[in-house]
Amino acid sequence: MSALTAAIHLGVALVGTIGFALSYDALRQMAVAIHVRGVLTYAFPLVIDGFIAIGVAALLILRTAPWRSRLYVWALVGLATVTSIWANALHAIRLNQQARTAGLHLDDLTVGALSAIAPLALAGAVHLDLVIRRHPTPRAQEGAATTSEAVGHSHNGRHSAEPPAPSDDETSLPMKVRCSPDMAERPDVAEAAVKVPQAPKSPTKEGGHERDAAFDELLAIARTAPLGRGDRASRRNIEAAIRAAGYRIGKDRLTQIKDHVQAELDQAARQRQAEPDKEPVGAR
């Protein structure tokens, strides 16, 4: 982690902590006002602001989930955020109406708007921290790109832009198609799947750790992974199949593997669509 990234993480954490502390103080006083007893007043703010932080994290984790699930989480996070903003604003407005100071005195609208900054800062800081952690720094991306280029070199030292082609022994092995029952009943899909190389057997992990593998080995494993929605290559299923085989894989390599498998599926679909056009006229 670079010094700049560490400084950004520290700044985000500091802003989130300050926003939480300000909102916590207002919500605890609101808990006292609604007659929450004793030490439970200290737990009341955690129910609201803590739920906002958890909800924002859940939204990022479920970003590929069905839209109904994401809409449900969005509704909960929105409700908790609105509740926190409303409680902070009401607390500030009531204190502003009771205050009798000779110095600067703001109107209720301004006080309420300024009090909403604390819960918004908390939610924004949690979101920024999670986004930064999920996206690698440019230095990490350059390192992953260098690793990907090194895999593209053949054994004789020449660079190859395309991954090595599978051997004849591999292409002669049938593959067990693991997809939906509807796909398994279609003969054209089963025929195309037979031509795909079979994944190698799961290797034994060295010392309990995942091992590195060449591009063609990972590609052979990816071809055996179940298809995702719309009968398309699933990034999650491919990663699960590769890690189950005892290999490690980075984000960039996983994207290359997934795109390569999807290109093969698209090519097989185009070939199936072109077959009826090549049928002789007299055969009809």
PASEBA-1860 file (N, C-alpha, C; in nm, 3 decimals):
! residues 284
1> MSALTAAI> 0.085/-0.119/0.000/0.000/0.000/0.000/0.088/0.124/0.000 ~ 0.063/0.215/-0.092/0.143/0.336/-0.103/0.110/0.432/0.010 ~ 0.198/0.532/0.026/0.176/0.631/0.132/0.050/0.713/0.105 ~ 0.023/0.743/-0.024/-0.096/0.820/-0.058/-0.223/0.742/-0.024 ~ -0.224/0.614/-0.058/-0.341/0.532/-0.027/-0.363/0.521/0.123 ~ -0.253/0.504/0.198/-0.265/0.496/0.344/-0.318/0.627/0.401 ~ -0.272/0.740/0.346/-0.320/0.869/0.394/-0.468/0.888/0.364 ~ -0.513/0.841/0.246/-0.655/0.851/0.211/-0.739/0.765/0.305
9> HLGVALVG> -0.692/0.644/0.332/-0.764/0.556/0.426/-0.774/0.622/0.564 ~ -0.665/0.682/0.608/-0.665/0.748/0.738/-0.761/0.867/0.740 ~ -0.760/0.946/0.633/-0.851/1.060/0.627/-0.997/1.018/0.624 ~ -1.028/0.915/0.547/-1.166/0.866/0.541/-1.211/0.813/0.677 ~ -1.121/0.738/0.742/-1.154/0.685/0.875/-1.175/0.798/0.975 ~ -1.093/0.904/0.966/-1.107/1.017/1.058/-1.239/1.089/1.036 ~ -1.275/1.114/0.909/-1.402/1.181/0.880/-1.520/1.097/0.927 ~ -1.514/0.966/0.902/-1.622/0.879/0.946/-1.635/0.875/1.097
17> TIGFALSY> -1.522/0.874/1.166/-1.526/0.871/1.313/-1.585/0.999/1.369 ~ -1.546/1.113/1.312/-1.599/1.241/1.360/-1.750/1.250/1.332 ~ -1.790/1.210/1.211/-1.932/1.212/1.178/-2.013/1.122/1.269 ~ -1.958/1.003/1.300/-2.027/0.912/1.391/-2.038/0.971/1.531 ~ -1.930/1.034/1.578/-1.932/1.091/1.713/-2.036/1.203/1.724 ~ -2.042/1.292/1.624/-2.139/1.401/1.628/-2.282/1.350/1.623 ~ -2.306/1.256/1.532/-2.441/1.199/1.523/-2.476/1.118/1.647 ~ -2.377/1.049/1.702/-2.400/0.967/1.823/-2.446/1.055/1.939
25> DALRQMAV> -2.382/1.170/1.955/-2.418/1.259/2.066/-2.562/1.307/2.053 ~ -2.601/1.345/1.931/-2.737/1.394/1.911/-2.839/1.284/1.931 ~ -2.811/1.164/1.879/-2.906/1.055/1.891/-2.918/1.005/2.035 ~ -2.810/1.013/2.112/-2.819/0.971/2.252/-2.908/1.066/2.332 ~ -2.896/1.195/2.301/-2.984/1.290/2.369/-3.129/1.271/2.327 ~ -3.151/1.232/2.202/-3.287/1.200/2.158/-3.339/1.077/2.230 ~ -3.251/0.980/2.257/-3.293/0.860/2.331/-3.336/0.897/2.472 ~ -3.267/0.990/2.533/-3.307/1.038/2.665/-3.442/1.107/2.657
33> AIHVRGVL> -3.463/1.184/2.551/-3.589/1.259/2.536/-3.708/1.167/2.516 ~ -3.686/1.048/2.455/-3.798/0.955/2.434/-3.806/0.854/2.549 ~ -3.735/0.886/2.659/-3.745/0.810/2.784/-3.686/0.669/2.774 ~ -3.577/0.654/2.698/-3.502/0.529/2.701/-3.425/0.525/2.832 ~ -3.423/0.412/2.898/-3.368/0.404/3.032/-3.217/0.382/3.035 ~ -3.153/0.445/3.132/-3.016/0.418/3.172/-2.916/0.402/3.060 ~ -2.838/0.293/3.071/-2.729/0.270/2.976/-2.779/0.237/2.836 ~ -2.908/0.207/2.821/-2.961/0.178/2.688/-2.958/0.299/2.597
41> TYAFPLVI> -2.949/0.418/2.657/-2.939/0.538/2.573/-2.809/0.539/2.492 ~ -2.706/0.471/2.542/-2.579/0.465/2.469/-2.586/0.366/2.353 ~ -2.679/0.271/2.358/-2.693/0.174/2.250/-2.788/0.221/2.142 ~ -2.875/0.316/2.172/-2.974/0.362/2.075/-2.911/0.418/1.947 ~ -2.807/0.503/1.955/-2.749/0.554/1.829/-2.688/0.444/1.741 ~ -2.641/0.335/1.804/-2.580/0.228/1.725/-2.683/0.159/1.637 ~ -2.808/0.156/1.682/-2.912/0.091/1.603/-2.933/0.166/1.470 ~ -2.924/0.297/1.473/-2.951/0.377/1.353/-2.824/0.394/1.269
49> DGFIAIGV> -2.722/0.457/1.326/-2.600/0.484/1.248/-2.524/0.356/1.217 ~ -2.525/0.260/1.308/-2.460/0.132/1.280/-2.527/0.060/1.165 ~ -2.658/0.070/1.156/-2.730/0.006/1.046/-2.696/0.072/0.912 ~ -2.672/0.203/0.914/-2.633/0.272/0.790/-2.500/0.217/0.738 ~ -2.402/0.203/0.828/-2.271/0.152/0.787/-2.281/0.009/0.735 ~ -2.356/-0.075/0.803/-2.372/-0.213/0.758/-2.447/-0.219/0.626 ~ -2.548/-0.135/0.611/-2.625/-0.135/0.486/-2.544/-0.092/0.366 ~ -2.457/0.009/0.383/-2.372/0.053/0.272/-2.277/-0.059/0.231
57> AALLILRT> -2.221/-0.129/0.328/-2.133/-0.242/0.296/-2.211/-0.352/0.225 ~ -2.333/-0.378/0.267/-2.415/-0.481/0.202/-2.448/-0.443/0.058 ~ -2.467/-0.316/0.031/-2.496/-0.273/-0.107/-2.380/-0.302/-0.200 ~ -2.257/-0.281/-0.153/-2.141/-0.308/-0.237/-2.121/-0.458/-0.256 ~ -2.149/-0.537/-0.152/-2.134/-0.682/-0.165/-2.239/-0.740/-0.259 ~ -2.360/-0.685/-0.256/-2.471/-0.735/-0.337/-2.487/-0.659/-0.468 ~ -2.381/-0.598/-0.517/-2.394/-0.516/-0.638/-2.428/-0.599/-0.761 ~ -2.402/-0.731/-0.758/-2.437/-0.818/-0.871/-2.560/-0.903/-0.841
65> APWRSRLY> -2.625/-0.880/-0.728/-2.743/-0.957/-0.691/-2.863/-0.910/-0.772 ~ -2.972/-0.988/-0.773/-3.093/-0.943/-0.843/-3.141/-0.808/-0.793 ~ -3.208/-0.736/-0.883/-3.245/-0.598/-0.850/-3.342/-0.590/-0.733 ~ -3.422/-0.693/-0.712/-3.515/-0.689/-0.599/-3.441/-0.692/-0.466 ~ -3.336/-0.773/-0.459/-3.257/-0.778/-0.336/-3.188/-0.645/-0.311 ~ -3.130/-0.587/-0.418/-3.063/-0.458/-0.402/-3.162/-0.347/-0.366 ~ -3.282/-0.353/-0.425/-3.384/-0.252/-0.393/-3.426/-0.261/-0.247 ~ -3.433/-0.382/-0.196/-3.470/-0.401/-0.054/-3.363/-0.339/0.038
73> VWALVGLA> -3.236/-0.366/0.007/-3.129/-0.311/0.090/-3.125/-0.159/0.077 ~ -3.145/-0.108/-0.045/-3.148/0.037/-0.065/-3.260/0.101/0.020 ~ -3.375/0.035/0.025/-3.487/0.090/0.103/-3.452/0.095/0.252 ~ -3.387/-0.010/0.303/-3.350/-0.012/0.444/-3.245/0.095/0.475 ~ -3.143/0.106/0.387/-3.039/0.207/0.409/-3.098/0.348/0.399 ~ -3.185/0.368/0.302/-3.248/0.499/0.288/-3.333/0.536/0.408 ~ -3.407/0.436/0.460/-3.491/0.462/0.578/-3.405/0.495/0.699 ~ -3.296/0.420/0.719/-3.208/0.448/0.833/-3.141/0.584/0.819
81> TVTSIWAN> -3.099/0.620/0.697/-3.034/0.750/0.675/-3.130/0.865/0.700 ~ -3.252/0.851/0.646/-3.352/0.957/0.667/-3.386/0.971/0.815 ~ -3.396/0.858/0.886/-3.425/0.862/1.029/-3.314/0.934/1.106 ~ -3.188/0.902/1.071/-3.076/0.967/1.140/-3.073/1.116/1.111 ~ -3.095/1.154/0.986/-3.094/1.296/0.950/-3.209/1.369/1.022 ~ -3.326/1.307/1.021/-3.441/1.370/1.088/-3.417/1.387/1.238 ~ -3.363/1.285/1.301/-3.338/1.293/1.445/-3.232/1.398/1.477 ~ -3.125/1.403/1.398/-3.022/1.504/1.419/-3.077/1.645/1.398
89> ALHAIRLN> -3.158/1.663/1.294/-3.214/1.794/1.265/-3.313/1.837/1.374 ~ -3.398/1.745/1.418/-3.495/1.778/1.522/-3.425/1.815/1.653 ~ -3.319/1.742/1.684/-3.243/1.771/1.806/-3.182/1.911/1.799 ~ -3.123/1.945/1.685/-3.060/2.075/1.671/-3.162/2.188/1.672 ~ -3.276/2.167/1.607/-3.378/2.272/1.599/-3.438/2.301/1.738 ~ -3.466/2.195/1.813/-3.524/2.216/1.945/-3.427/2.289/2.039 ~ -3.298/2.252/2.032/-3.201/2.323/2.115/-3.184/2.467/2.069 ~ -3.196/2.489/1.936/-3.183/2.625/1.884/-3.300/2.712/1.928
97> QQARTAGL> -3.419/2.653/1.939/-3.535/2.730/1.983/-3.527/2.765/2.132 ~ -3.459/2.682/2.209/-3.448/2.707/2.352/-3.330/2.795/2.388 ~ -3.237/2.809/2.294/-3.115/2.885/2.324/-3.144/3.034/2.323 ~ -3.084/3.103/2.417/-3.095/3.249/2.425/-2.954/3.304/2.440 ~ -2.888/3.325/2.327/-2.750/3.372/2.329/-2.741/3.511/2.269 ~ -2.640/3.585/2.314/-2.620/3.721/2.263/-2.535/3.721/2.137 ~ -2.471/3.607/2.106/-2.385/3.601/1.989/-2.461/3.562/1.864 ~ -2.394/3.489/1.777/-2.452/3.447/1.650/-2.566/3.349/1.674
105> HLDDLTVG> -2.679/3.379/1.613/-2.797/3.292/1.627/-2.851/3.261/1.488 ~ -2.855/3.135/1.453/-2.899/3.091/1.321/-3.046/3.054/1.325 ~ -3.109/3.058/1.207/-3.250/3.018/1.201/-3.260/2.866/1.204 ~ -3.381/2.816/1.227/-3.402/2.673/1.244/-3.367/2.594/1.118 ~ -3.397/2.648/1.002/-3.369/2.577/0.877/-3.218/2.555/0.859 ~ -3.141/2.658/0.887/-2.996/2.647/0.874/-2.939/2.549/0.975 ~ -2.986/2.556/1.096/-2.939/2.464/1.200/-2.972/2.320/1.164 ~ -3.094/2.296/1.116/-3.132/2.161/1.079/-3.050/2.108/0.963
113> ALSAIAPL> -3.024/2.193/0.863/-2.945/2.150/0.748/-2.801/2.118/0.788 ~ -2.742/2.200/0.873/-2.604/2.175/0.917/-2.594/2.049/1.003 ~ -2.697/2.020/1.080/-2.693/1.900/1.165/-2.700/1.772/1.084 ~ -2.748/1.780/0.958/-2.757/1.661/0.873/-2.622/1.622/0.815 ~ -2.522/1.706/0.830/-2.390/1.675/0.772/-2.328/1.554/0.840 ~ -2.345/1.541/0.970/-2.279/1.432/1.044/-2.323/1.294/0.997 ~ -2.453/1.262/0.990/-2.490/1.128/0.941/-2.454/1.106/0.795 ~ -2.461/1.211/0.713/-2.421/1.196/0.573/-2.271/1.171/0.560
121> ALAGAVHL> -2.192/1.236/0.645/-2.048/1.213/0.642/-2.014/1.070/0.683 ~ -2.087/1.017/0.779/-2.065/0.879/0.822/-2.093/0.781/0.708 ~ -2.209/0.794/0.645/-2.243/0.704/0.534/-2.147/0.720/0.418 ~ -2.111/0.844/0.385/-2.018/0.866/0.274/-1.880/0.812/0.302 ~ -1.832/0.825/0.426/-1.699/0.775/0.460/-1.694/0.623/0.452 ~ -1.798/0.555/0.499/-1.801/0.408/0.487/-1.800/0.365/0.341 ~ -1.879/0.434/0.260/-1.884/0.400/0.118/-1.751/0.424/0.049 ~ -1.687/0.536/0.076/-1.558/0.565/0.014/-1.451/0.463/0.054
129> DLVIRRHP> -1.449/0.426/0.180/-1.349/0.330/0.226/-1.367/0.195/0.158 ~ -1.490/0.150/0.144/-1.514/0.020/0.080/-1.481/0.025/-0.068 ~ -1.513/0.137/-0.134/-1.481/0.151/-0.277/-1.331/0.151/-0.299 ~ -1.256/0.221/-0.214/-1.111/0.226/-0.228/-1.050/0.088/-0.207 ~ -1.103/0.012/-0.111/-1.049/-0.122/-0.085/-1.078/-0.220/-0.197 ~ -1.189/-0.200/-0.269/-1.227/-0.293/-0.374/-1.155/-0.266/-0.505 ~ -1.097/-0.149/-0.522/-1.028/-0.115/-0.646/-0.879/-0.103/-0.617 ~ -0.795/-0.177/-0.690/-0.651/-0.173/-0.665/-0.590/-0.041/-0.708
137> TPRAQEGA> -0.476/-0.010/-0.651/-0.403/0.110/-0.689/-0.337/0.090/-0.825 ~ -0.298/0.200/-0.894/-0.231/0.184/-1.023/-0.107/0.098/-1.015 ~ -0.033/0.104/-0.904/0.087/0.022/-0.892/0.052/-0.126/-0.889 ~ -0.058/-0.159/-0.818/-0.101/-0.299/-0.813/-0.150/-0.346/-0.949 ~ -0.218/-0.257/-1.025/-0.263/-0.293/-1.158/-0.146/-0.317/-1.251 ~ -0.040/-0.236/-1.239/0.077/-0.257/-1.323/0.143/-0.390/-1.292 ~ 0.147/-0.426/-1.162/0.205/-0.555/-1.126/0.124/-0.670/-1.181 ~ -0.009/-0.659/-1.178/-0.093/-0.766/-1.233/-0.078/-0.774/-1.384
145> ATTSEAVG> -0.065/-0.658/-1.451/-0.046/-0.660/-1.596/0.088/-0.724/-1.634 ~ 0.191/-0.697/-1.555/0.321/-0.760/-1.582/0.313/-0.911/-1.567 ~ 0.240/-0.958/-1.467/0.223/-1.103/-1.449/0.147/-1.163/-1.566 ~ 0.044/-1.093/-1.615/-0.033/-1.144/-1.727/0.051/-1.152/-1.854 ~ 0.139/-1.052/-1.875/0.225/-1.054/-1.994/0.326/-1.167/-1.985 ~ 0.375/-1.196/-1.864/0.471/-1.305/-1.849/0.409/-1.439/-1.882 ~ 0.281/-1.456/-1.854/0.215/-1.582/-1.886/0.203/-1.599/-2.036 ~ 0.193/-1.487/-2.111/0.175/-1.495/-2.256/0.298/-1.541/-2.331
153> HSHNGRHS> 0.416/-1.551/-2.267/0.537/-1.597/-2.333/0.534/-1.747/-2.347 ~ 0.574/-1.797/-2.463/0.579/-1.941/-2.486/0.708/-1.998/-2.429 ~ 0.722/-2.132/-2.435/0.838/-2.197/-2.377/0.967/-2.162/-2.451 ~ 0.959/-2.129/-2.579/1.080/-2.097/-2.655/1.116/-1.949/-2.647 ~ 1.048/-1.874/-2.559/1.086/-1.735/-2.537/1.013/-1.636/-2.622 ~ 0.933/-1.680/-2.721/0.860/-1.588/-2.806/0.730/-1.547/-2.740 ~ 0.694/-1.421/-2.758/0.574/-1.368/-2.697/0.455/-1.402/-2.784 ~ 0.348/-1.445/-2.720/0.226/-1.480/-2.791/0.113/-1.399/-2.735
161> AEPPAPSD> 0.040/-1.326/-2.819/-0.072/-1.246/-2.773/-0.190/-1.333/-2.733 ~ -0.199/-1.455/-2.794/-0.309/-1.543/-2.763/-0.260/-1.653/-2.672 ~ -0.347/-1.710/-2.588/-0.306/-1.819/-2.500/-0.271/-1.942/-2.580 ~ -0.183/-2.032/-2.529/-0.144/-2.151/-2.601/-0.264/-2.238/-2.631 ~ -0.265/-2.295/-2.749/-0.375/-2.381/-2.789/-0.364/-2.514/-2.717 ~ -0.477/-2.576/-2.681/-0.473/-2.705/-2.613/-0.418/-2.814/-2.703 ~ -0.357/-2.916/-2.642/-0.298/-3.025/-2.717/-0.406/-3.117/-2.771 ~ -0.364/-3.210/-2.862/-0.460/-3.302/-2.921/-0.519/-3.395/-2.818
169> DETSLPMK> -0.437/-3.432/-2.717/-0.488/-3.520/-2.614/-0.598/-3.453/-2.533 ~ -0.584/-3.323/-2.512/-0.683/-3.252/-2.435/-0.813/-3.236/-2.512 ~ -0.802/-3.204/-2.644/-0.922/-3.182/-2.723/-1.000/-3.309/-2.745 ~ -0.937/-3.423/-2.730/-1.007/-3.549/-2.750/-1.086/-3.592/-2.628 ~ -1.072/-3.522/-2.516/-1.143/-3.560/-2.395/-1.277/-3.490/-2.390 ~ -1.388/-3.563/-2.362/-1.519/-3.498/-2.349/-1.529/-3.422/-2.219 ~ -1.617/-3.326/-2.216/-1.636/-3.244/-2.096/-1.775/-3.268/-2.041 ~ -1.785/-3.277/-1.909/-1.915/-3.289/-1.844/-1.978/-3.150/-1.836
177> VRCSPDMA> -2.090/-3.134/-1.902/-2.155/-3.004/-1.906/-2.235/-2.987/-1.779 ~ -2.197/-2.881/-1.703/-2.270/-2.850/-1.581/-2.344/-2.719/-1.600 ~ -2.467/-2.729/-1.642/-2.547/-2.611/-1.666/-2.690/-2.643/-1.630 ~ -2.784/-2.559/-1.672/-2.922/-2.578/-1.637/-2.980/-2.697/-1.711 ~ -3.089/-2.762/-1.660/-3.147/-2.876/-1.729/-3.192/-2.845/-1.869 ~ -3.239/-2.722/-1.894/-3.282/-2.687/-2.029/-3.166/-2.691/-2.127 ~ -3.049/-2.646/-2.083/-2.932/-2.648/-2.171/-2.885/-2.790/-2.195 ~ -2.897/-2.878/-2.094/-2.850/-3.015/-2.109/-2.936/-3.092/-2.207
185> ERPDVAEA> -3.065/-3.055/-2.223/-3.153/-3.127/-2.313/-3.134/-3.085/-2.457 ~ -3.064/-2.977/-2.485/-3.045/-2.931/-2.623/-2.927/-3.003/-2.685 ~ -2.949/-3.077/-2.794/-2.841/-3.156/-2.854/-2.731/-3.071/-2.913 ~ -2.764/-2.949/-2.964/-2.660/-2.869/-3.025/-2.561/-2.819/-2.921 ~ -2.611/-2.787/-2.800/-2.521/-2.744/-2.693/-2.435/-2.859/-2.645 ~ -2.496/-2.978/-2.633/-2.419/-3.094/-2.589/-2.311/-3.129/-2.691 ~ -2.342/-3.114/-2.821/-2.243/-3.145/-2.924/-2.127/-3.047/-2.920 ~ -2.159/-2.918/-2.895/-2.052/-2.818/-2.888/-1.969/-2.836/-2.763
193> AVKVPQAP> -2.032/-2.884/-2.656/-1.959/-2.902/-2.532/-1.860/-3.016/-2.539 ~ -1.888/-3.118/-2.623/-1.798/-3.232/-2.634/-1.664/-3.189/-2.692 ~ -1.665/-3.085/-2.775/-1.543/-3.039/-2.839/-1.456/-2.956/-2.747 ~ -1.506/-2.921/-2.629/-1.430/-2.838/-2.537/-1.340/-2.925/-2.452 ~ -1.215/-2.888/-2.430/-1.124/-2.971/-2.350/-1.175/-2.989/-2.209 ~ -1.141/-3.104/-2.152/-1.181/-3.135/-2.016/-1.081/-3.073/-1.919 ~ -1.131/-3.028/-1.806/-1.044/-2.966/-1.706/-0.955/-3.071/-1.643 ~ -0.833/-3.035/-1.611/-0.745/-3.131/-1.545/-0.793/-3.160/-1.405
201> KSPTKEGG> -0.747/-3.272/-1.350/-0.786/-3.311/-1.216/-0.734/-3.211/-1.114 ~ -0.809/-3.198/-1.007/-0.772/-3.101/-0.904/-0.638/-3.139/-0.844 ~ -0.539/-3.051/-0.850/-0.409/-3.083/-0.793/-0.411/-3.072/-0.642 ~ -0.316/-3.137/-0.582/-0.303/-3.130/-0.437/-0.239/-2.997/-0.399 ~ -0.297/-2.929/-0.305/-0.243/-2.800/-0.262/-0.111/-2.820/-0.190 ~ -0.017/-2.737/-0.222/0.116/-2.746/-0.161/0.113/-2.678/-0.026 ~ 0.125/-2.759/0.079/0.131/-2.702/0.213/0.005/-2.629/0.252 ~ -0.111/-2.667/0.190/-0.237/-2.603/0.224/-0.258/-2.469/0.156
209> HERDAAFD> -0.169/-2.429/0.061/-0.180/-2.301/-0.006/-0.216/-2.324/-0.152 ~ -0.286/-2.225/-0.212/-0.320/-2.234/-0.352/-0.196/-2.211/-0.438 ~ -0.195/-2.277/-0.555/-0.079/-2.267/-0.642/-0.112/-2.185/-0.766 ~ -0.007/-2.138/-0.835/-0.023/-2.069/-0.962/-0.036/-2.171/-1.074 ~ -0.098/-2.130/-1.184/-0.116/-2.219/-1.298/-0.103/-2.139/-1.426 ~ -0.073/-2.209/-1.535/-0.062/-2.144/-1.665/-0.202/-2.107/-1.716 ~ -0.202/-2.022/-1.817/-0.329/-1.971/-1.871/-0.415/-2.083/-1.925 ~ -0.352/-2.178/-1.997/-0.431/-2.284/-2.059/-0.492/-2.378/-1.955
217> ELLAIART> -0.423/-2.399/-1.843/-0.478/-2.482/-1.737/-0.599/-2.416/-1.672 ~ -0.586/-2.287/-1.644/-0.699/-2.215/-1.586/-0.816/-2.208/-1.684 ~ -0.786/-2.193/-1.813/-0.892/-2.186/-1.913/-0.967/-2.318/-1.923 ~ -0.893/-2.429/-1.913/-0.959/-2.560/-1.918/-1.052/-2.579/-1.799 ~ -1.011/-2.530/-1.682/-1.097/-2.540/-1.564/-1.218/-2.449/-1.579 ~ -1.196/-2.329/-1.635/-1.306/-2.234/-1.650/-1.414/-2.287/-1.743 ~ -1.373/-2.368/-1.843/-1.473/-2.422/-1.936/-1.569/-2.520/-1.868 ~ -1.529/-2.576/-1.754/-1.615/-2.670/-1.682/-1.705/-2.601/-1.582
225> APLGRGDR> -1.690/-2.472/-1.561/-1.770/-2.400/-1.462/-1.913/-2.386/-1.510 ~ -2.010/-2.387/-1.420/-2.150/-2.370/-1.462/-2.170/-2.231/-1.523 ~ -2.265/-2.226/-1.616/-2.298/-2.100/-1.680/-2.381/-2.014/-1.585 ~ -2.379/-1.884/-1.608/-2.455/-1.792/-1.525/-2.588/-1.758/-1.587 ~ -2.640/-1.641/-1.549/-2.769/-1.598/-1.602/-2.759/-1.573/-1.751 ~ -2.866/-1.612/-1.824/-2.866/-1.595/-1.968/-2.770/-1.687/-2.039 ~ -2.730/-1.797/-1.975/-2.637/-1.893/-2.035/-2.507/-1.826/-2.079 ~ -2.460/-1.733/-1.998/-2.335/-1.664/-2.024/-2.231/-1.706/-1.921
233> ASRRNIEA> -2.104/-1.682/-1.954/-1.996/-1.717/-1.863/-2.009/-1.638/-1.733 ~ -2.000/-1.708/-1.623/-2.016/-1.646/-1.491/-1.879/-1.627/-1.427 ~ -1.845/-1.501/-1.397/-1.717/-1.471/-1.332/-1.708/-1.539/-1.196 ~ -1.818/-1.536/-1.120/-1.817/-1.596/-0.986/-1.799/-1.748/-0.994 ~ -1.870/-1.814/-1.087/-1.859/-1.960/-1.099/-1.721/-2.002/-1.148 ~ -1.663/-1.924/-1.238/-1.529/-1.956/-1.288/-1.427/-1.944/-1.176 ~ -1.436/-1.837/-1.097/-1.342/-1.821/-0.986/-1.356/-1.934/-0.884 ~ -1.482/-1.974/-0.855/-1.504/-2.082/-0.760/-1.446/-2.214/-0.810
241> AIRAAGYR> -1.460/-2.241/-0.942/-1.407/-2.365/-0.997/-1.255/-2.367/-0.993 ~ -1.192/-2.253/-1.023/-1.046/-2.247/-1.023/-0.990/-2.262/-0.882 ~ -1.052/-2.196/-0.785/-1.003/-2.207/-0.648/-1.032/-2.346/-0.590 ~ -1.143/-2.408/-0.634/-1.171/-2.544/-0.589/-1.068/-2.643/-0.643 ~ -1.009/-2.610/-0.759/-0.905/-2.695/-0.816/-0.770/-2.673/-0.750 ~ -0.760/-2.579/-0.658/-0.636/-2.558/-0.585/-0.546/-2.452/-0.642 ~ -0.598/-2.365/-0.731/-0.516/-2.261/-0.792/-0.561/-2.125/-0.743 ~ -0.469/-2.029/-0.743/-0.502/-1.891/-0.712/-0.516/-1.816/-0.844
249> IGKDRLTQ> -0.593/-1.707/-0.843/-0.614/-1.627/-0.964/-0.645/-1.485/-0.923 ~ -0.586/-1.389/-0.995/-0.609/-1.248/-0.969/-0.726/-1.194/-1.047 ~ -0.761/-1.070/-1.020/-0.878/-1.010/-1.084/-0.857/-0.994/-1.234 ~ -0.739/-0.946/-1.275/-0.714/-0.926/-1.417/-0.713/-1.058/-1.493 ~ -0.645/-1.159/-1.437/-0.643/-1.290/-1.503/-0.784/-1.349/-1.510 ~ -0.862/-1.332/-1.405/-0.998/-1.385/-1.404/-1.082/-1.319/-1.512 ~ -1.064/-1.189/-1.532/-1.137/-1.119/-1.638/-1.098/-1.172/-1.775 ~ -0.969/-1.198/-1.798/-0.924/-1.253/-1.926/-0.983/-1.391/-1.950
257> IKDHVQAE> -0.981/-1.474/-1.847/-1.036/-1.609/-1.860/-1.184/-1.604/-1.892 ~ -1.259/-1.520/-1.819/-1.403/-1.510/-1.840/-1.435/-1.460/-1.979 ~ -1.363/-1.359/-2.027/-1.386/-1.307/-2.162/-1.355/-1.412/-2.268 ~ -1.249/-1.491/-2.245/-1.212/-1.594/-2.342/-1.320/-1.702/-2.350 ~ -1.372/-1.744/-2.234/-1.478/-1.845/-2.234/-1.605/-1.790/-2.299 ~ -1.638/-1.664/-2.272/-1.756/-1.605/-2.333/-1.741/-1.595/-2.484 ~ -1.619/-1.564/-2.531/-1.596/-1.558/-2.676/-1.617/-1.695/-2.739 ~ -1.574/-1.801/-2.672/-1.597/-1.935/-2.725/-1.745/-1.968/-2.730
265> LDQAARQR> -1.820/-1.929/-2.626/-1.964/-1.953/-2.626/-2.032/-1.875/-2.737 ~ -1.992/-1.750/-2.759/-2.051/-1.670/-2.866/-2.020/-1.730/-3.003 ~ -1.897/-1.779/-3.021/-1.860/-1.839/-3.149/-1.940/-1.967/-3.174 ~ -1.960/-2.048/-3.069/-2.040/-2.170/-3.085/-2.185/-2.136/-3.117 ~ -2.238/-2.028/-3.058/-2.375/-1.987/-3.087/-2.388/-1.940/-3.231 ~ -2.288/-1.866/-3.282/-2.293/-1.822/-3.421/-2.285/-1.938/-3.518 ~ -2.205/-2.039/-3.484/-2.196/-2.156/-3.570/-2.328/-2.232/-3.574 ~ -2.397/-2.242/-3.459/-2.525/-2.310/-3.458/-2.629/-2.235/-3.539
273> QAEPDKEP> -2.623/-2.101/-3.536/-2.716/-2.023/-3.616/-2.687/-2.033/-3.765 ~ -2.561/-2.053/-3.802/-2.524/-2.061/-3.943/-2.550/-2.197/-4.003 ~ -2.565/-2.302/-3.920/-2.586/-2.436/-3.973/-2.714/-2.449/-4.054 ~ -2.831/-2.395/-4.013/-2.951/-2.407/-4.097/-2.936/-2.340/-4.233 ~ -2.853/-2.233/-4.240/-2.835/-2.165/-4.369/-2.757/-2.250/-4.467 ~ -2.672/-2.340/-4.417/-2.591/-2.424/-4.504/-2.663/-2.551/-4.549 ~ -2.787/-2.575/-4.501/-2.860/-2.697/-4.537/-2.898/-2.692/-4.683 ~ -2.878/-2.800/-4.762/-2.914/-2.799/-4.906/-3.063/-2.774/-4.926
281> VGAR> -3.094/-2.714/-5.041/-3.233/-2.681/-5.070/-3.315/-2.805/-5.089 ~ -3.259/-2.909/-5.157/-3.332/-3.033/-5.183/-3.364/-3.113/-5.060 ~ -3.294/-3.082/-4.946/-3.318/-3.159/-4.824/-3.445/-3.119/-4.754 ~ -3.502/-3.005/-4.794/-3.625/-2.958/-4.729/-3.748/-3.021/-4.797
END
